[in-house]
Amino acid sequence: MIDVAREAGVAFKTVSRVVNGEPVRRESLERVDAAIAKLGYRRNIGAASLRSGRSRTVGLLVYEISESFQLSLAQIVEAALAEKGYRLVVASTMGLGEREAEFFESFCANNFDGLIVLPSTVEQSYMRPELEAGVSIVFVDRPPKNLETDVVLAENREGMRHATEYLIAGGHRRIGFFSLKLDNYTGVERHGGYRDALDAAAVSYDERLVSEWPETRQQALEALDAMLALPSPPTAFLSGASPLAKRLLWAFRQRKITPPFVSYDDFELADLFEPPVTVVSQDSRRMGLAAVDLLLQRMQGDTTPPRVVRIPTHFIERGGSIMPEA
């Protein structure tokens, strides 16, 4: 930085302000930028962290980065943080508590300024010492277990209720539901929305029409076959998440059927299927921006009680008949 200041003919403090994203006069900024380009200067993040106690780095823990919603969320979070001068490091836990704990400890050991977490199904009380020591943490998609902190949630129950009502309005009373696991918040909420719509329409709940998290295509096919073999088989289907939707669509193809179908979560190419897939879409942009906003407030010293921010879903109808066959 001393070399850059000498080359640009400005004070050392001016260079410091430029590399830290602080405001300076346009003329000084241009001279410093030119000197940085000429000399090939790169900011030493490790040294800056030791001096300031801040790394300008945020960690994001997701279940699986390749999943459409989580990938979109990560991109939104990365862009929003970059505008504020922060870099993002992302890790996939695969929903495993031990991986979540390992990455969490690693991020804290590397002096990350804050964390955004899509939690696993285990409890998160092990994070409390770091939270109390000043690490800023915001949860997204699911609330933590045994930990009080900021949370950004989609309206899971309302979204799935709307999807179920849509099929009921089309004349369906036997609706097969491929559900998330019922040992976690999102699974319980989305299953609850399905039940709410059935109850409101005086449609009997039949547990044989619910398949809880078939993990493979073959398991989805077996669950579909079991439902189709019932004396009163389903005439329409719901999936509780985009991975389930993809497995179920594959199963439909194996059985050469195209029943009315709605998925919770949009996913790539959903609009190109024939018929296109109607979806309940989570607003990854609003959820990501809300999480970043909460995190930055905490990192800047906000000590108000933890908040819960709920983001509405969007119902995207993509055509195709939803009426049951005569």
C-alpha positions as CSV (number, residue, x, y, z in Angstrom):
1,M,0.0,0.0,0.0
2,I,3.0,2.3,0.6
3,D,4.2,1.6,-2.9
4,V,0.8,2.3,-4.3
5,A,0.6,5.6,-2.4
6,R,4.0,6.6,-3.7
7,E,3.1,5.7,-7.3
8,A,-0.2,7.5,-7.1
9,G,1.2,10.6,-5.3
10,V,-1.4,10.3,-2.5
11,A,-1.4,9.7,1.2
12,F,-1.3,6.2,2.5
13,K,-4.7,6.7,4.2
14,T,-6.2,7.5,0.8
15,V,-5.0,4.1,-0.5
16,S,-6.5,2.4,2.6
17,R,-9.8,4.1,2.0
18,V,-9.9,2.9,-1.7
19,V,-9.1,-0.7,-1.0
20,N,-11.6,-0.8,1.9
21,G,-14.4,0.6,-0.3
22,E,-14.6,3.9,1.6
23,P,-15.5,7.2,-0.2
24,V,-12.7,9.3,-1.7
25,R,-12.5,12.0,-4.3
26,R,-12.9,10.8,-7.9
27,E,-9.5,12.1,-8.9
28,S,-7.8,10.3,-6.1
29,L,-9.7,7.1,-6.8
30,E,-8.6,7.1,-10.4
31,R,-5.0,7.7,-9.5
32,V,-5.0,4.9,-6.9
33,D,-6.8,2.5,-9.3
34,A,-4.2,3.3,-12.0
35,A,-1.3,2.7,-9.5
36,I,-2.9,-0.6,-8.3
37,A,-3.2,-1.8,-11.9
38,K,0.4,-0.8,-12.8
39,L,1.9,-2.4,-9.7
40,G,-0.3,-5.5,-9.5
41,Y,-1.3,-4.8,-5.9
42,R,-3.5,-7.4,-4.2
43,R,-5.0,-6.7,-0.7
44,N,-3.7,-9.1,1.9
45,I,-6.9,-10.3,3.5
46,G,-5.2,-12.2,6.2
47,A,-3.2,-9.2,7.4
48,A,-6.2,-7.0,7.2
49,S,-8.2,-9.4,9.3
50,L,-5.5,-9.5,12.0
51,R,-5.4,-5.8,12.1
52,S,-9.1,-5.1,12.1
53,G,-10.5,-8.2,13.6
54,R,-12.8,-8.6,10.5
55,S,-12.3,-10.8,7.5
56,R,-14.9,-9.3,5.2
57,T,-16.0,-12.9,4.6
58,V,-19.4,-14.5,5.2
59,G,-20.1,-18.3,5.2
60,L,-23.2,-19.9,3.7
61,L,-24.2,-23.4,4.7
62,V,-26.7,-25.1,2.4
63,Y,-28.0,-28.7,2.1
64,E,-27.1,-29.2,-1.5
65,I,-25.8,-26.4,-3.7
66,S,-27.0,-28.0,-7.0
67,E,-30.7,-27.9,-5.9
68,S,-32.4,-25.1,-7.8
69,F,-33.7,-23.0,-4.9
70,Q,-30.5,-23.2,-3.0
71,L,-28.3,-22.3,-6.0
72,S,-30.5,-19.3,-6.7
73,L,-30.3,-18.2,-3.1
74,A,-26.5,-18.5,-3.0
75,Q,-26.2,-16.4,-6.2
76,I,-28.5,-13.7,-4.7
77,V,-26.6,-13.7,-1.4
78,E,-23.2,-13.6,-3.1
79,A,-24.2,-10.6,-5.3
80,A,-25.8,-8.7,-2.4
81,L,-22.7,-9.2,-0.2
82,A,-20.3,-8.3,-2.9
83,E,-22.0,-4.9,-3.2
84,K,-21.1,-4.3,0.4
85,G,-17.5,-5.4,0.0
86,Y,-17.9,-9.0,1.4
87,R,-16.9,-12.3,-0.2
88,L,-18.9,-15.5,0.2
89,V,-17.8,-19.0,1.0
90,V,-20.4,-21.7,0.4
91,A,-20.4,-25.3,1.8
92,S,-23.0,-28.1,1.3
93,T,-23.8,-30.1,4.4
94,M,-25.9,-32.7,2.5
95,G,-28.3,-32.3,5.4
96,L,-25.9,-34.1,7.8
97,G,-25.5,-32.7,11.3
98,E,-21.8,-33.7,11.6
99,R,-20.9,-31.9,8.3
100,E,-22.9,-28.9,9.4
101,A,-20.9,-28.7,12.7
102,E,-17.6,-29.3,11.0
103,F,-18.2,-26.4,8.5
104,F,-19.5,-24.2,11.2
105,E,-16.4,-24.7,13.3
106,S,-14.2,-24.1,10.3
107,F,-15.9,-20.9,9.3
108,C,-15.7,-19.6,12.9
109,A,-12.0,-20.6,13.2
110,N,-11.3,-18.6,10.1
111,N,-12.8,-15.5,11.6
112,F,-15.8,-15.2,9.3
113,D,-17.8,-12.1,10.1
114,G,-21.1,-13.8,9.8
115,L,-23.0,-16.9,8.7
116,I,-26.2,-17.7,6.8
117,V,-27.4,-21.2,7.5
118,L,-29.9,-23.5,5.9
119,P,-29.9,-25.9,8.9
120,S,-29.9,-29.7,9.0
121,T,-32.5,-31.5,10.9
122,V,-30.3,-31.9,14.0
123,E,-30.5,-29.3,16.8
124,Q,-28.2,-26.2,16.6
125,S,-27.5,-25.4,20.3
126,Y,-23.8,-26.1,19.7
127,M,-23.7,-22.8,17.8
128,R,-24.7,-20.8,21.0
129,P,-21.2,-20.1,22.3
130,E,-20.1,-18.5,19.0
131,L,-23.4,-16.6,18.8
132,E,-22.9,-15.2,22.3
133,A,-19.3,-14.4,21.5
134,G,-20.4,-12.1,18.7
135,V,-20.6,-14.2,15.6
136,S,-23.7,-13.0,13.6
137,I,-25.9,-15.9,12.3
138,V,-29.1,-15.8,10.3
139,F,-31.1,-18.9,9.4
140,V,-33.0,-19.4,6.1
141,D,-35.7,-21.9,5.0
142,R,-35.9,-23.6,8.4
143,P,-35.7,-22.2,12.0
144,P,-32.9,-23.6,14.1
145,K,-33.6,-26.1,16.9
146,N,-32.7,-25.0,20.5
147,L,-31.3,-21.7,19.4
148,E,-32.7,-18.2,19.3
149,T,-31.6,-16.1,16.3
150,D,-32.9,-14.3,13.2
151,V,-34.8,-16.5,10.6
152,V,-36.1,-15.9,7.1
153,L,-38.8,-18.4,6.1
154,A,-41.1,-19.0,3.1
155,E,-44.8,-19.3,3.7
156,N,-44.5,-23.1,3.3
157,R,-47.9,-24.0,4.8
158,E,-49.8,-21.4,2.8
159,G,-48.0,-22.3,-0.4
160,M,-48.9,-26.0,-0.2
161,R,-52.4,-25.3,0.9
162,H,-52.9,-23.2,-2.3
163,A,-51.5,-26.0,-4.4
164,T,-53.8,-28.5,-2.9
165,E,-56.8,-26.2,-3.2
166,Y,-56.0,-25.7,-6.9
167,L,-56.3,-29.4,-7.5
168,I,-59.5,-29.7,-5.4
169,A,-61.0,-26.9,-7.4
170,G,-60.3,-29.0,-10.5
171,G,-62.5,-31.7,-9.1
172,H,-59.9,-34.0,-7.5
173,R,-60.6,-35.7,-4.2
174,R,-57.9,-38.3,-4.3
175,I,-54.6,-36.4,-4.4
176,G,-51.3,-38.3,-4.0
177,F,-48.7,-36.3,-2.0
178,F,-45.0,-37.0,-2.3
179,S,-43.8,-35.3,0.9
180,L,-40.6,-34.1,2.5
181,K,-39.5,-36.0,5.7
182,L,-41.9,-35.2,8.5
183,D,-39.1,-34.9,11.1
184,N,-38.2,-31.3,10.0
185,Y,-39.9,-27.9,9.9
186,T,-40.5,-27.6,6.1
187,G,-41.8,-31.2,5.8
188,V,-44.3,-30.6,8.7
189,E,-45.4,-27.2,7.3
190,R,-46.0,-28.4,3.8
191,H,-47.8,-31.5,4.9
192,G,-49.9,-29.3,7.2
193,G,-50.9,-27.1,4.2
194,Y,-52.0,-30.3,2.3
195,R,-54.1,-31.3,5.3
196,D,-55.5,-27.8,5.8
197,A,-56.9,-27.8,2.2
198,L,-58.4,-31.3,2.5
199,D,-60.0,-30.4,5.8
200,A,-61.5,-27.1,4.5
201,A,-63.0,-29.0,1.5
202,A,-64.3,-31.9,3.7
203,V,-62.0,-34.3,1.9
204,S,-60.9,-37.3,3.9
205,Y,-57.2,-37.7,4.6
206,D,-55.8,-41.0,3.5
207,E,-52.3,-41.8,4.7
208,R,-52.0,-44.3,1.8
209,L,-51.8,-41.3,-0.5
210,V,-48.8,-39.9,1.2
211,S,-45.2,-41.1,0.4
212,E,-42.6,-39.6,2.7
213,W,-39.4,-38.8,0.9
214,P,-38.7,-41.6,-1.6
215,E,-34.9,-41.1,-2.0
216,T,-34.5,-42.5,-5.4
217,R,-36.3,-42.8,-8.7
218,Q,-37.0,-46.4,-8.1
219,Q,-38.5,-45.7,-4.7
220,A,-40.7,-43.0,-6.2
221,L,-41.9,-45.5,-8.9
222,E,-42.7,-48.1,-6.2
223,A,-44.6,-45.5,-4.2
224,L,-46.5,-44.4,-7.3
225,D,-47.4,-48.0,-8.2
226,A,-48.7,-48.6,-4.7
227,M,-51.0,-45.6,-4.9
228,L,-52.2,-46.5,-8.4
229,A,-53.1,-50.0,-7.2
230,L,-55.5,-48.7,-4.5
231,P,-59.2,-49.4,-5.0
232,S,-59.6,-45.6,-5.3
233,P,-56.3,-44.4,-6.8
234,P,-55.2,-40.8,-6.9
235,T,-56.3,-38.7,-9.8
236,A,-53.7,-35.9,-9.2
237,F,-50.4,-35.5,-7.5
238,L,-48.4,-33.1,-5.4
239,S,-44.7,-33.0,-4.6
240,G,-43.2,-31.3,-1.6
241,A,-40.0,-30.2,-3.2
242,S,-38.3,-30.0,-6.6
243,P,-36.1,-33.2,-6.1
244,L,-39.3,-35.1,-5.4
245,A,-40.9,-33.6,-8.5
246,K,-38.1,-34.8,-10.8
247,R,-38.3,-38.4,-9.4
248,L,-42.1,-38.4,-9.7
249,L,-42.0,-37.1,-13.3
250,W,-39.6,-39.9,-14.2
251,A,-42.0,-42.4,-12.6
252,F,-44.9,-40.9,-14.6
253,R,-42.9,-41.5,-17.8
254,Q,-42.2,-45.1,-16.8
255,R,-46.0,-45.7,-16.4
256,K,-46.8,-43.6,-19.5
257,I,-49.2,-41.3,-17.6
258,T,-49.5,-37.5,-17.4
259,P,-51.8,-36.9,-14.5
260,P,-52.5,-33.3,-13.1
261,F,-49.5,-32.4,-11.0
262,V,-48.2,-29.5,-8.9
263,S,-44.7,-29.1,-7.4
264,Y,-43.6,-27.1,-4.4
265,D,-40.5,-25.3,-5.7
266,D,-39.9,-24.3,-9.3
267,F,-37.0,-26.0,-11.1
268,E,-35.1,-25.9,-14.3
269,L,-37.0,-26.9,-17.4
270,A,-40.3,-27.2,-15.5
271,D,-42.0,-25.1,-18.1
272,L,-40.7,-27.3,-21.0
273,F,-42.3,-30.5,-19.9
274,E,-45.4,-31.6,-21.7
275,P,-47.6,-30.6,-20.0
276,P,-45.6,-27.9,-18.3
277,V,-45.4,-28.2,-14.5
278,T,-47.5,-25.9,-12.4
279,V,-45.4,-24.9,-9.3
280,V,-45.4,-23.1,-6.0
281,S,-42.3,-20.9,-6.3
282,Q,-40.3,-19.7,-3.3
283,D,-39.0,-16.2,-3.8
284,S,-35.3,-16.9,-3.5
285,R,-34.4,-13.3,-4.3
286,R,-36.5,-11.8,-1.5
287,M,-35.4,-14.5,0.9
288,G,-31.7,-14.0,0.1
289,L,-31.9,-10.2,0.3
290,A,-33.8,-10.4,3.6
291,A,-31.1,-12.7,5.1
292,V,-28.3,-10.4,4.0
293,D,-30.0,-7.4,5.4
294,L,-30.5,-9.0,8.8
295,L,-27.0,-10.3,8.8
296,L,-25.4,-6.9,8.0
297,Q,-27.5,-5.3,10.7
298,R,-26.2,-7.8,13.2
299,M,-22.6,-7.4,12.0
300,Q,-23.0,-3.6,12.5
301,G,-24.0,-4.0,16.1
302,D,-27.7,-4.5,16.1
303,T,-28.7,-6.2,19.4
304,T,-32.5,-6.1,19.2
305,P,-34.4,-9.4,19.9
306,P,-34.2,-12.1,17.1
307,R,-36.7,-11.6,14.3
308,V,-38.7,-13.9,12.0
309,V,-39.2,-12.7,8.4
310,R,-41.8,-14.6,6.4
311,I,-41.7,-14.3,2.6
312,P,-44.9,-15.2,0.5
313,T,-44.7,-17.8,-2.2
314,H,-45.9,-17.4,-5.8
315,F,-48.3,-19.8,-7.5
316,I,-47.3,-20.3,-11.2
317,E,-50.0,-22.0,-13.2
318,R,-48.6,-23.3,-16.5
319,G,-51.6,-24.7,-18.2
320,G,-52.7,-28.2,-19.0
321,S,-56.0,-29.7,-17.9
322,I,-56.4,-30.4,-14.2
323,M,-59.8,-32.0,-14.5
324,P,-60.1,-35.7,-13.6
325,E,-60.8,-38.1,-16.3
326,A,-64.5,-39.1,-16.7
